[in-house]
């Protein structure tokens, strides 16, 4: 079952299609969703260059019907620098989120015991503004599926676009760093870093400990985006999406 669902999800991502809900039976569970995700990654043949974390705000948790975040791999072809041009598949219901991304300077390997805030912060090389494009490979969207289907579907990542990296990141107050998200020049939402588990660094600590428990850990050079601070907005071919970040470089996407 795990391999069959993973194959269908990967083929949909690779070919710009969607899977009909009845083709995914039985549905993923909390127990096997990360195994399905790992098989999708294996089938892709692409290197994992980082992670996205979803459901880090109260609103996002309510929308997915969960009480905890979830992670998904960022595959190499889908990590882009701003300005970026991204071809959309309207049937995948693409949407965008303004986020804060981190780049690691050193490994955070799997270990006994939990990583602390200070240990994770010491491993960070730089931060950047980011826009994540998300969308489901399941026809009709993920409403009613909850966290397992979202996790199995790679955290519903389509692409991550990052701005210029700021290595002098420690003076930034990540909790109050504000993001403004615009579509075609119209502001859709504005929010602070604190929307992401109270502090984006809290999200980093959560991921470091999750991946440590999985026996993988995190690796130097990987990019991690820490969840929406702006809410989530639908986009369509022809849209221009941009985001401003307090003290960081802006990010822009042209949707094709």
Buried (B, 14 or more C-beta within 10 A) or exposed (E): EBEEBBEBBBBBBEEEBBBEBEEBEEBBBEEBBBBBBBBBBEBBEBEBBBBBBBBBBEEBBEBBBBEEBBBBBBBEEBBBEBBBEBEBBEBBBBBBBBBBBBBBEEEBEBEEEEBEEEEBBEBBBBBBBBBBBBBBBBBEBBEEBBBBBBBBBBBBBBBBBBBEBBEEBEEBEBBEBBBBBBBEEEEBBBBBBBBBBEBBBBBBBBBBBBBBEEEBBBBEEBBBBBBBBBBBBEBEEEBBBBBBBBBBBBBBBBBE
